[in-house]
Amino acid sequence: MSSPPRIIQPPLVVVGSANADIYVEVERVPKEGETLAASSGQTLPGGKGANQAACAARLNYPTYFIGQVGTDNFANLLRDSLQASGVKLDFLGTVAGPSGHAIVMLQPGGKNSIIIVGGANVSWPRLDGGISRLSERAQNLIRRAGAVLLQREVPDALNIEVAKIARMSNVPVVLDAGGIDAAMPVELLKNLTIFSPNETELARLTGMPTETTEEVLAAAATVQSMGVQQVLVKRGEKGSILVDKDCVIMQPAIMAPCVVDTTGAGDTFTAAYTLALIEKHSPTDALRFAAAAASICVRTKGAIPSMPNRKAVLQLLDEQSPGKEYPPCEIEEVSKNLDAQLQVGSTGDKVSQVKREHSNSPKKVRFHDSEEGKEKSLLGQSVPSLSI
Ligand SMILES: Nc1ncnc2c1ncn2[C@@H]1O[C@H](COP(=O)(O)OP(=O)(O)OP(=O)(O)O)[C@@H](O)[C@H]1O
C-alpha cells in the first residue's frame, strides 16, 4: 500500500522594498545651509519588504522575496542580510542606479526625521501593452504561494498587479499599510484578503479617529465597506485587533521587560501572523504568535537584527501560558519541488504529481470566537497547499 501524500507548506512570497537605512544621531535636524556633526552613524539593512521577508525566514518558514536592488554598494549589504536570514533570493533583481536608501536622523527623546530615496524600489517598468512587470516564473511563484505579503514602498501599480495575480489563484493577499503616505487605490483594497494598518495609517485612510477601541472598530468597518475582508490593526503597546466580517479578536501586547527599540515591530507582527495562518493555525493562535515575535523584536536595537527565531517565540509563548502548547507545524523544504513547478506553464498542470486544492475545497481556516463560542471562517476561502 502506498504511503499517504506528504503535505508541503506553500511558500510565503513577500513583494516589496529593500532599503539601506543610514542612521545618524543628531541633537537636532540641520537648518538650511547648516552642517552638523552627528554623534554616531551606522548603516543597517531595512525596508519593509526586506524586513518582513527576513522575519518570516528567521521564523523558519520558506520565504521568497521579489524585489529590486541597485548597482551600488548598498546592494551587497541588502543581499547579504537577506541571504543570512535564509530568504530565497531567486527573484531579487538588479537595476542600474542606486538601491533604495533612507537617511534616518535620530534625535533625543526618540524623535526621528527620515528622508527616503526610492531608487531601485521604485524603478519598476511601466505596464506596457498589458505585458507584466514580472517574469512568467515570478507570476507562477505568486500563483503557488501560501500567501503574498505586500507593503507600500514600491509602486502601487506593482502591488495591484501582484494582488490580482494572487487573488485569481485564491492566494490570500496581506497588505501592511506602512510605507509611502499616499492615497490608497481602491483597486488595491478590493484585491486584499487582509489589510493591516497601525492606528495612524487607519486614521489617515478613513479620516476617522482611532484612539479608542470603539473608534478603531468603526474605522475598520469603514475599510471593510471599501471591499476588504479583514482588517488587522496594530496598536503598539495596546496590542492588536483583528476585525473580520462578523467577529472581532483582540490580542494584548506581550509586554517586554525593557523596550529598547520598536523599529520593525510592525513588520515582525505582520510577517509572523501571515506565516502562522499559512501554517493553518487559528487566528487566535496566529495573533499570539505574532505578538510574541513582536515583543522579542522590541527588546533589541534595529529591525532585522532584532527579529527572533521560532525557538525564541515558542519559548516566550510557553512562559506566558505554561502547558498551553502552540501546535507544531510540519514544515517541509519546498524549494526543490517548487523550482520544477515554476518552469511549467502558469497553471502548472503539466506536473502530474502536484495537486492544488480548489477554492471550493472544504479546507478552510477557521477560528474560535471566544466571546460567542462559535467557529468562523477567517479567510473566507481555502488556504492553498501543495501535496505531492
Ligand atoms: N512596547 C511594546 N511592547 C511589547 N510589544 C509591542 C510593543 N510595541 C509594539 N509591540 C507589538 O508589536 C505589534 C506591532 O507594533 P506597532 O503597533 O508599533 O506597529 P507599527 O506601528 O506598524 O510598527 P513599525 O512601523 O514601527 O514597524 C503590536 O501589536 C504589539 O504586539
The ligand as a Gaussian input file, in Angstrom:
#p B3LYP/6-31G(d) Opt

LIG

0 1
 N        6.397000      48.316000      23.599000
 C        5.953000      47.143000      23.155000
 N        5.988000      46.056000      23.945000
 C        5.550000      44.856000      23.529000
 N        5.050000      44.646000      22.281000
 C        4.988000      45.697000      21.452000
 C        5.448000      46.992000      21.825000
 N        5.282000      47.837000      20.763000
 C        4.734000      47.079000      19.788000
 N        4.553000      45.809000      20.196000
 C        3.953000      44.699000      19.441000
 O        4.179000      44.905000      18.070000
 C        2.924000      44.998000      17.363000
 C        3.073000      45.989000      16.234000
 O        3.600000      47.194000      16.725000
 P        3.103000      48.627000      16.248000
 O        1.667000      48.743000      16.548000
 O        4.021000      49.613000      16.866000
 O        3.292000      48.507000      14.667000
 P        3.782000      49.603000      13.613000
 O        3.342000      50.957000      14.025000
 O        3.363000      49.112000      12.266000
 O        5.352000      49.448000      13.812000
 P        6.595000      49.925000      12.927000
 O        6.050000      50.829000      11.845000
 O        7.485000      50.607000      13.928000
 O        7.216000      48.673000      12.411000
 C        1.909000      45.396000      18.438000
 O        0.610000      44.979000      18.075000
 C        2.442000      44.658000      19.657000
 O        2.018000      43.297000      19.656000

